[in-house]
Amino acid sequence: MVAVAEGRVYAVGVGPGSPRYLTAIAEEIIGGCDIVVGYEYTLRTIRHLLGPGKTVHAVTMSSQEGVLQSVAAELRAGAEEKTVVVPFTGDASFSESEVVDRLAEIFGGVQIIPGISSVQVAAAMAGVPLDKSRVITMHVTSPIEGKKEEMRQALASGLSVVLIPRPWPKRPDKHFMPSEVAAHLREHGFDTGAMRVSVFESLTTEQQTRFDGTVSELEGREFSDLCVVVFNQSEPDSYMNYRWQWDDGCAANDNDGGGGGEGAPGGGRGGDGGGGCGALRGLLGQCGWRRRRLLLAEPYIQRLLYHKELYVAACQQERHHSAHLQKQGAEVLRQGGPPYNRNRHQYAP
Ligand SMILES: C[S@@+](CC[C@H](N)C(=O)[O-])C[C@H]1O[C@@H](n2cnc3c(N)ncnc32)[C@H](O)[C@@H]1O
């Protein structure tokens, strides 16, 4: 079979629903194409771009294969160079690979144009940083047992989770909407009455809704197919918590005095006489973020690290205390950290 020339078939992300979330490049490519093949909901988002002169095929899950095959045959037979757009809700690179991969098989190549995903909009509305979250889609036809485990592990480890559930009402064993997600977590030992969750429906459209509550409240509650679930477990963690990384005042003080330090485990600034700030920075640099947060919650360490004057005073007048704290920090690390409370997702004080 001869492949269709590259650049003639586009998988275009058109955003979650509102045309206001459509990118300029997506508009340009859709505006200039000849054939559009898409689901009804997705076509609605770009209706204003589907003027005369375009052939538009509205497809369903069961009709799309036949339509795509006939469009591919048309392209292969046609003398003129027609371009095809397959619009995808949200981002074409998120939770769409089963179709995008099929496009590549049928057309011999496909160019992907990114869009704004529903998970981005949901994360933004929930105030959850995506880089501190596990983003999981259950909206696939392949088995999702591995994904369920991935979700449980992420939640147990304290990560936020942005989740696309799986509507499959005709197959209750495959249906995995918010109610089933909540029951699943409860059955796996999660204290769902204490876990916060948000569910966003029909994002960016006039029908948009938002539910905020506990995970246990999701059981028995119905949501539309068009929803995103956000488990927000993130805590504020601004750059001010890492001031020793960039604050010159702190760095300048490394040689100011102190000297009582034991040095950080496996590193630190041993021998420079900067046992206060320097060794502490070494210590903090060595440990994971949870332990670092624990140490940084210690007001004395905050004073040492954040305030030049206090730091100088601490190093010159309170050597004993400074050294003691470093020992304490090293001990915490050596023992593998304090006990971790799985339900509250935090270390015990
Ligand atoms: C096959 S996935 C596609 C995800 C899409 N590619 C994206 O980036 O948003 C379809 C699911 O995405 C979610 N979704 C898409 N648009 C949405 C919207 N406007 N509001 C809420 N959920 C949406 C729903 O869970 C829907 O069932």
The ligand as an ORCA input file, in Angstrom:
! r2SCAN-3c Opt
* xyz 0 1
  C     -10.410      9.998     25.280
  S     -10.225     11.161     26.581
  C      -9.476     12.461     25.693
  C      -8.767     13.475     26.527
  C      -8.333     14.663     25.701
  N      -7.410     14.314     24.698
  C      -7.740     15.784     26.549
  O      -6.554     16.081     26.406
  O      -8.506     16.376     27.326
  C     -11.860     11.750     26.755
  C     -12.128     12.175     28.176
  O     -11.462     13.395     28.444
  C     -12.194     14.102     29.436
  N     -12.579     15.402     28.894
  C     -12.380     15.878     27.661
  N     -12.882     17.111     27.546
  C     -13.416     17.419     28.736
  C     -14.107     18.554     29.255
  N     -14.344     19.623     28.512
  N     -14.498     18.519     30.540
  C     -14.268     17.458     31.319
  N     -13.642     16.356     30.871
  C     -13.220     16.350     29.606
  C     -13.423     13.270     29.736
  O     -13.147     12.424     30.840
  C     -13.571     12.470     28.484
  O     -14.346     11.316     28.678
*
